[in-house]
Amino acid sequence: MRGLAPQLAEFSIELARTSFLDLCAGAGAPAAILAEELRRMRRTPPRFVLTDIQPQIESWRRLAARHPDCIDWIAEPVDATRIPLELSRDARA
């Protein structure tokens, strides 16, 4: 996961994206790892919006407390095969 941080940083710049929709986020660890690695690279992490068909709210709350500037979540279930229109604007991770 850490090795993806440089590519994510470049992808963000190329697409002018500051927010990514994390589908099937599970407990959210990949978003936290990427945020930490981007900070180590002295880059501003994008906003990661965690979603899952079975939201793991407690895990996501802990991550958001550690990364309040870049981790958010959708509390309602999100089916990755039927992404609500209001969420489809964000690039998908």
C-alpha contacts under 8 A as a table, 3 or more apart, distances in Angstrom:
res1	aa1	res2	aa2	distance
1	M	4	L	5.45
1	M	5	A	7.35
1	M	30	P	6.63
1	M	33	I	6.99
1	M	34	L	6.93
2	R	5	A	5.66
2	R	33	I	6.65
2	R	34	L	6.24
2	R	37	E	6.16
3	G	6	P	6.91
4	L	7	Q	5.36
4	L	8	L	6.11
4	L	34	L	7.57
5	A	8	L	5.03
5	A	9	A	6.11
5	A	34	L	5.73
5	A	37	E	6.32
5	A	38	L	5.98
6	P	9	A	5.10
6	P	10	E	6.33
6	P	38	L	7.62
7	Q	10	E	5.12
7	Q	11	F	5.98
8	L	11	F	4.94
8	L	12	S	6.03
9	A	12	S	5.18
9	A	13	I	6.40
9	A	38	L	7.51
9	A	43	R	7.61
9	A	45	P	7.95
10	E	13	I	5.11
10	E	14	E	6.09
11	F	14	E	5.13
11	F	15	L	6.11
11	F	17	R	7.96
12	S	15	L	5.42
12	S	16	A	5.53
12	S	17	R	4.82
12	S	18	T	6.55
12	S	46	P	7.74
13	I	16	A	4.90
13	I	17	R	6.66
14	E	17	R	7.90
17	R	20	F	7.52
17	R	46	P	7.59
17	R	90	D	7.79
17	R	91	A	7.25
18	T	45	P	7.99
18	T	46	P	4.68
18	T	47	R	6.05
19	S	46	P	5.24
19	S	47	R	4.45
19	S	48	F	5.86
19	S	49	V	7.31
19	S	90	D	5.91
19	S	91	A	6.91
20	F	46	P	6.96
20	F	47	R	6.19
20	F	48	F	5.00
20	F	49	V	6.11
20	F	90	D	5.30
20	F	91	A	4.96
20	F	92	R	5.58
20	F	93	A	6.11
21	L	48	F	6.08
21	L	49	V	4.89
21	L	50	L	6.43
21	L	51	T	7.33
21	L	87	L	7.42
21	L	90	D	5.55
21	L	91	A	5.95
21	L	92	R	4.72
21	L	93	A	5.82
22	D	25	A	5.55
22	D	31	A	7.76
22	D	48	F	6.43
22	D	49	V	5.69
22	D	50	L	4.90
22	D	51	T	5.92
22	D	92	R	6.09
22	D	93	A	4.88
23	L	50	L	6.65
23	L	51	T	5.22
23	L	52	D	5.99
23	L	78	V	7.85
23	L	80	A	5.98
23	L	92	R	6.98
23	L	93	A	6.54
24	C	50	L	7.84
24	C	51	T	5.97
24	C	52	D	4.44
24	C	53	I	6.89
24	C	80	A	6.84
25	A	28	G	5.09
25	A	29	A	7.97
25	A	30	P	7.90
25	A	50	L	5.57
25	A	51	T	5.61
25	A	52	D	5.62
26	G	29	A	7.81
26	G	51	T	7.92
26	G	52	D	6.43
26	G	54	Q	7.88
26	G	55	P	7.31
26	G	56	Q	6.69
27	A	56	Q	5.90
27	A	59	S	5.63
27	A	60	W	6.56
28	G	31	A	5.69
28	G	32	A	6.66
28	G	50	L	6.69
28	G	59	S	7.29
28	G	60	W	6.38
28	G	63	L	7.46
29	A	32	A	5.16
29	A	33	I	6.12
30	P	33	I	5.08
30	P	34	L	6.11
31	A	34	L	5.17
31	A	35	A	6.09
31	A	48	F	6.45
31	A	71	I	7.56
32	A	35	A	5.07
32	A	36	E	6.16
32	A	63	L	6.79
32	A	67	H	7.51
32	A	71	I	7.72
33	I	36	E	5.19
33	I	37	E	6.11
34	L	37	E	5.08
34	L	38	L	6.01
34	L	45	P	7.72
35	A	38	L	5.24
35	A	39	R	6.28
35	A	45	P	5.24
35	A	46	P	7.66
35	A	67	H	7.87
35	A	70	C	7.42
36	E	39	R	5.17
36	E	40	R	6.32
37	E	40	R	4.98
37	E	41	M	6.32
38	L	41	M	4.94
38	L	42	R	6.33
38	L	43	R	5.13
38	L	44	T	6.55
38	L	45	P	5.78
39	R	42	R	4.78
39	R	43	R	5.26
39	R	44	T	6.23
39	R	45	P	6.74
40	R	43	R	7.41
45	P	70	C	6.42
46	P	70	C	6.01
47	R	69	D	7.25
47	R	70	C	4.13
47	R	71	I	5.72
47	R	72	D	7.16
48	F	70	C	5.86
48	F	71	I	4.93
48	F	72	D	6.12
48	F	73	W	7.82
49	V	71	I	6.18
49	V	72	D	4.85
49	V	73	W	4.86
49	V	74	I	6.98
50	L	60	W	7.62
50	L	71	I	7.40
50	L	72	D	6.21
50	L	73	W	4.41
50	L	74	I	6.33
51	T	55	P	6.42
51	T	73	W	6.11
51	T	74	I	5.61
51	T	75	A	7.61
51	T	77	P	7.07
51	T	78	V	5.89
52	D	55	P	4.97
52	D	56	Q	7.76
52	D	77	P	5.75
52	D	78	V	5.24
52	D	79	D	6.78
52	D	80	A	7.52
53	I	77	P	4.39
53	I	78	V	4.79
53	I	79	D	5.18
53	I	80	A	7.50
54	Q	77	P	5.72
54	Q	78	V	7.85
55	P	74	I	7.77
55	P	75	A	6.23
55	P	76	E	6.89
55	P	77	P	5.94
56	Q	59	S	5.61
56	Q	60	W	6.17
57	I	60	W	4.96
57	I	61	R	5.95
57	I	73	W	7.99
57	I	75	A	6.63
58	E	61	R	5.09
58	E	62	R	6.42
59	S	62	R	5.27
59	S	63	L	6.39
60	W	63	L	5.05
60	W	64	A	6.02
60	W	72	D	7.67
60	W	73	W	6.93
61	R	64	A	5.05
61	R	65	A	6.10
62	R	65	A	5.12
62	R	66	R	6.47
63	L	66	R	5.13
63	L	67	H	6.01
63	L	68	P	7.94
63	L	71	I	6.95
64	A	67	H	4.80
64	A	68	P	4.82
64	A	69	D	7.92
64	A	70	C	7.54
64	A	71	I	5.05
64	A	72	D	6.22
65	A	68	P	5.39
67	H	70	C	5.70
67	H	71	I	5.78
68	P	71	I	5.93
68	P	72	D	7.65
74	I	77	P	7.57
74	I	78	V	7.90
78	V	82	R	7.53
78	V	83	I	6.60
78	V	84	P	7.73
79	D	82	R	5.25
79	D	83	I	6.15
80	A	83	I	5.65
83	I	87	L	6.63
83	I	88	S	6.36
84	P	87	L	5.49
84	P	88	S	6.43
85	L	88	S	5.10
85	L	89	R	7.52
86	E	89	R	6.74
87	L	90	D	6.26
88	S	91	A	7.47
